[in-house]
């Protein structure tokens, strides 16, 4: 499939130079760059969704789960220090 995208000449030159260094075509470089951008954008949206979900704080069950996780994570450290 052929698509036309207009970009500034200076950007295309820089991308072409990088593609040549990487021994790939400029089209492949642009595809890689767009895939990377879309992945990062999706990840940022996911993090924002998680942050939004917890913006009002934790409910009682979530707080209890968090405390249990903290105790579990501290246990090996506390066991190590109590043996010495």
Number of C-alpha atoms within 10 A of each C-alpha: 2 4 4 5 5 6 8 7 9 9 10 14 12 12 17 18 14 15 17 13 9 11 10 12 15 19 12 11 18 15 12 12 12 12 12 12 12 12 12 12 12 12 12 12 12 12 12 12 12 11 12 11 11 11 9 8 11 13 9 9 9 11 12 12 12 13 12 12 12 11 12 11 11 11 11 11 10 11 10 9 8 8 6 5
